């Protein structure tokens, strides 16, 4: 029984020594450098090999290092156990270093026992009075006492540099936590909305963690409603480039002014806007915004982006009873005929004319025989055109907004951590910090005050601090004389 207890104690002690050794290694800057190098190599690997690619396709297309790709899962490297292990070690290293720095903030600072003077003054007072006057003057210009127990009295002024360093590390930890949350919980999908038809958001996929405890596909407790879809256009003209060689030469040499013409379809889109609403079960509007490219709507943890649109046209050909339901910007074969119609994009919305006026468009689409080289005809709503002997009428249309949406709880942490890092770095770089140490010497009955000033930050000017101290010492009771230059 005693042997078993001794064995357990020895095993426990071995585990504790191993944990202590691991903690020391993870708290060292040397480990941080090694892990950063490994991460840099990992990013290079992820750049060289196509991430998200299919392994069989990679082999089929003649990809190299097939065995390494298969063993280390290089096509999904950023989610492979190897990369995740390195990233986890780096996060632990950063957390432990930040914790150690935080503890050091409340410990007594270790300063050198001796400093190299950068400025010295001879004074007429005795050593005790010189020491008191010097400290008073330094406190009057904003210095704080750091250490008074050694031969040199240390004081500081400016931003708390150690706190800024810790805040910088803490901000990186928050950013890494955001990345971890994104990796574990984030997912995205798409949804297509018809105007006036509310739909429930039912993601086809979820984050890695949600898959563990959710048995059913999650869905929102509100509906998305496309209230409107608007396209904005601007009218433009195009250069009428001459076909004659001499005329082109004259235009290039500047002998002839360029001429412009209005094409059959002179509009180009400048913006797509979707009026989006989040509607509760009782019909209450929970959120509302007109979204466009790069201007999403956020609600319920989701961010909804306008990704694209789809247009459907209702065309009546000749006297057919049932109109054709076709997609805009596509080719369609007329039933009972060999004629193929080539359709353009439906134009509907607001247009800004060349004279600056804005007007609402009568919806129209360009249409032509796909075999013809003639300019396309403009087919307006409830009007007809003749294409290769066929009367084509636009009787209606619908526009659908294609949205991409993303759930990512790590974004807030990334914003918070990023702001902390930027502010801390900016204050460290551009702020001013001074560490000043002084000592009063009274050897051979001559009293002198020695100063050592070090600084950090772009806007720190230690020479100005020294000049200000000299000015105040000269104005006060102390009457300093500059010591001769030391050899």
C-alpha positions, -999 to +999 in steps of 0.1 A: +000+000+000+028+024+009+046+015-024+014+024-043+012+058-024+049+065-032+043+056-068+013+080-070+033+108-053+062+103-077+039+103-107+021+134-095+054+152-089+065+143-124+033+157-138+037+189-119+073+193-131+062+187-167+034+213-163+058+238-147+083+233-176+055+237-202+044+269-185+079+283-185+083+275-221+050+289-231+057+321-212+090+329-230+095+353-259+117+327-276+087+303-279+066+332-294+093+337-321+093+300-330+055+298-331+053+329-353+078+314-377+057+282-378+026+302-385+044+321-413+054+289-429+018+276-425+004+307-443+029+301-471+018+265-474-019+276-475-010+301-503+008+276-524-018+248-523-054+256-534-075+256-503-109+240-505-099+220-536-109+184-542-081+159-536-091+137-566-092+167-589-058+178-576-043+144-585-061+144-618-047+178-628-012+167-621-007+183-587+027+177-570+037+163-536+005+142-536+016+121-506+023+152-485-009+168-496-029+136-485-010+130-452-011+166-440-044+176-456-028+205-474-059+213-494-078+220-461-047+231-443-062+259-422-086+234-406-062+206-403-050+193-369-015+204-376-023+240-382-049+241-354-023+227-330+002+254-338-025+281-336-036+268-302-001+268-289+004+303-301-029+314-284-018+297-251+016+314-254+001+348-259-024+344-231+003+332-207+026+361-217-002+386-213-010+371-178+027+373-168+029+409-180-003+417-161+012+403-129+043+423-135+023+456-136+016+453-098+051+442-089+078+465-078+098+475-109+133+464-112+155+494-121+193+495-126+212+503-094+232+529-113+226+552-142+248+571-166+243+608-161+231+628-191+231+662-173+248+674-141+246+706-120+266+721-092+245+736-064+252+757-034+227+741-010+235+712+011+226+677-002+194+673+018+180+706+006+191+699-030+174+665-030+141+681-017+141+709-042+149+687-071+120+663-063+096+692-058+106+707-092+102+674-110+068+667-095+057+703-105+064+695-141+044+662-140+069+635-129+057+606-107+078+589-082+088+553-091+116+543-068+133+562-039+150+534-021+182+532-041+211+556-046+193+570-077+157+583-073+136+573-103+106+592-116+085+589-147+063+611-168+039+605-197+017+576-207+019+544-186+042+526-211+039+492-193+001+494-194+002+502-231+024+472-238+001+450-218-030+465-236-014+457-269-009+420-260-044+419-245-059+433-277-042+405-297-056+379-273-091+394-279-085+392-317-075+356-315-105+348-294-126+364-321-109+343-347-116+312-326-152+321-322-155+326-360-139+292-366-162+274-342-195+292-347-196+312-380-215+300-410-231+316-441-257+309-468-278+326-494-315+333-498-335+346-528-364+370-520-394+378-541-409+413-536-438+411-512-432+375-502-418+371-467-395+342-461-380+325-430-342+323-429-334+286-428-296+280-431-286+249-449-254+247-428-243+258-393-210+263-375-188+235-363-200+237-327-237+241-334-237+208-353-229+190-321-260+199-301-286+210-327-306+181-341-328+202-365-319+229-390-320+263-371-343+289-384-350+325-374-381+336-354-387+364-379-393+367-417-374+386-443-395+408-466-382+423-498-402+456-498-387+470-530-359+465-554-345+495-573-318+500-599-303+534-606-288+542-640-269+570-656-273+579-693-240+580-712-228+585-747-200+567-765-172+578-788-181+577-824-149+562-837-145+567-874-139+537-897-118+556-922-081+554-915-074+590-924-102+602-901-088+581-873-053+596-879-067+631-878-085+623-846-054+608-830-033+639-840-059+663-827-067+678-861-103+666-857-124+669-825-140+636-813-177+631-818-200+611-796-233+594-802-261+579-781-263+541-785-296+522-787-292+513-750-273+542-734-278+533-698-254+517-673-263+508-638-247+527-609-264+512-579-287+483-569-308+489-538-331+465-519-356+477-493-354+449-467-375+444-436-373+419-407-409+411-397-419+394-364-446+367-361-471+394-351-463+415-382-442+440-363-413+454-382-382+446-362-356+461-385-357+479-418-330+492-441-324+499-478-293+478-484-269+479-513-235+465-522-212+468-492-240+483-470-257+453-453-284+451-427-277+435-393-304+418-372-306+389-348-269+381-351-271+378-389-256+402-414-275+404-447-257+415-479-271+422-513-252+398-535-271+400-568-305+399-585-325+378-609-351+390-634-379+370-648-399+382-679-434+372-691-434+373-729-464+367-752-453+356-787-478+362-815-513+353-802-503+326-777-526+323-747-499+313-722-470+338-719-435+325-717-418+328-683-381+333-692-350+347-675-337+380-686-302+383-701-306+348-716-316+331-749-350+316-754-364+295-782-399+305-795-422+274-792-430+259-825-402+278-842-365+276-848-361+313-839-340+320-808-345+353-791-315+369-774-327+389-744-308+417-725-311+428-690-344+444-679-341+481-674-364+494-646-359+520-620-345+556-620-322+571-646-301+603-645-300+619-679-271+637-695-288+671-687-289+662-650-326+654-648-338+622-631-368+603-643-386+569-637-380+544-665-407+526-683-394+491-679-379+477-711-356+449-724-335+446-755-345+417-778-331+405-811-328+374-832-297+356-819-286+350-855-290+386-866-262+412-865-287+441-864-290+463-833-314+449-808-349+463-805-362+479-773-392+460-760-411+481-734-437+469-709-471+462-725-456+470-760-446+448-789-418+444-814-415+422-844-385+398-844-381+377-876-418+379-883-428+371-847-447+396-826-432+397-791-450+415-762-436+421-727-466+416-705-449+415-671-418+410-651-405+401-616-373+410-599-357+389-571-330+399-547-303+374-540-289+379-505-260+363-488-262+362-450-236+354-424-237+345-387-204+354-370-201+360-333-164+366-336-167+399-355-175+420-324-144+406-307-123+412-337-135+449-338-129+453-301-095+437-301-084+455-333-093+489-319-074+481-286-043+471-306-044+501-329-049+526-300-022+510-279+002+509-308-005+545-317+000+557-282+032+537-278+045+550-311+034+586-310+030+592-273+058+605-251+072+587-220+102+598-199+121+578-172+142+602-152+167+592-125+186+617-104+212+615-077+227+641-053+264+638-047+283+657-020+318+643-023+346+667-013+320+692+001+308+700-035+271+692-040+260+682-075+228+669-090+232+642-117+203+634-141+197+605-164+168+609-189+156+582-212+125+585-234+102+566-257+078+578-284+080+599-315+070+631-298+093+626-268+120+652-265+144+645-236+165+676-244+135+698-237+129+681-204+165+687-194+163+723-205+132+729-185+148+713-154+178+735-158+156+766-162+136+758-130+167+750-110+183+782-121+152+802-112+148+786-077+170+786-047+195+763-064+221+781-084+236+754-107+268+756-127+274+732-155+300+706-147+330+704-170+326+679-198+337+644-188+366+630-208 
